[in-house]
Amino acid sequence: MLKTFCAGANLKALLQGDRCPSALKMAVPILERKWDQGQQTGTIGELNSLGNSGETRKVDNGKEVLLHRKPYDNAFRIAFEKVSRTLPRAQDYNFRYAKKHDRVTIGGKLFATKNRSRCNAEIFFKPLDNENLLPGVISGIVSIEAGDQDVFVLSIQPRKPAPACTINPFARYPDFGAQLWSTEFEDEMVCIPATQPICHSESRTWATGVVVLKAISSVGFQICQFLKTYRIPLGDLNDLVI
């Protein structure tokens, strides 16, 4: 896996350099037609710079529920401010009415609760009090009506860090976007507006109780698919790894 990330991180450098094999140079026009020069590669640094995740749309009408106000109200207040609206007054001191959803699309991408679709629930997200993307799983999707639109908030269980004794070879290559995290999740959930930066993640088992995670950017091109399609050996690419 480390070789694959190394290859992906250095693919552009190889294609643009003097050491690029002639066989690969023939593929450059194909790549230029398929991917814009300015596209992001999906590294953690680039994903951290993402702004608004895009328009949020409901997939179903949802089910009316009573929410505990304490964990949700701050996220809803910020979400309403982003659409220049005021959060409605709650009907009760401890609870407020909202709608519960199993799925929602954000920026055209489908996200779901962990009980509905685990693969669409595993994400990287930016908490309100942190500048870095963190991995977690969506445990709930709720909305409140704001005139002619719905305002959404996601409740997320963050992953716990990998044990301190874990040897992390990816730490030397932060731009690859691979990180080691625990298979366990925090007990306390985090609530964020659906407008916060968010993206899917992919994972592989690394060791007992540890997984390697990579954020999947909707604007990044698929390096692995390219390598598979064009049967490019990793050796030439890995020679460029620093």
Stockholm file with secondary structure:
# STOCKHOLM 1.0

chainA/1-242         MLKTFCAGANLKALLQGDRCPSALKMAVPILERKWDQGQQTGTIGELNSLGNSGETRKVDNGKEVLLHRKPYDNAFRIAFEKVSRTLPRAQDYNFRYAKKHDRVTIGGKLFATKNRSRCNAEIFFKPLDNENLLPGVISGIVSIEAGDQDVFVLSIQPRKPAPACTINPFARYPDFGAQLWSTEFEDEMVCIPATQPICHSESRTWATGVVVLKAISSVGFQICQFLKTYRIPLGDLNDLVI
#=GR chainA/1-242 SS CHHHHHHHHHHHHHHHSTTCCHHHHTTHHHHHHHSCTTCCCCCHHHHHTCCCCCCEEESSCCEEEEEEHHHHHHHHHHHHHHTTCCCCCCSSSSEEEEEEESEEEETTEEEECTTTCHHHHEEEECCTTCSSCEEEEEEEEEEEEETTEEEEEEEEEEEEECCTTCCCGGGGCGGGCEEEEEEEECSSCEEEETTSCEEEEEEEEEETTEEEEEEECTTSCCHHHHHHHHTCCHHHHHTTCC
#=GC SS_cons         CHHHHHHHHHHHHHHHSTTCCHHHHTTHHHHHHHSCTTCCCCCHHHHHTCCCCCCEEESSCCEEEEEEHHHHHHHHHHHHHHTTCCCCCCSSSSEEEEEEESEEEETTEEEECTTTCHHHHEEEECCTTCSSCEEEEEEEEEEEEETTEEEEEEEEEEEEECCTTCCCGGGGCGGGCEEEEEEEECSSCEEEETTSCEEEEEEEEEETTEEEEEEECTTSCCHHHHHHHHTCCHHHHHTTCC
//
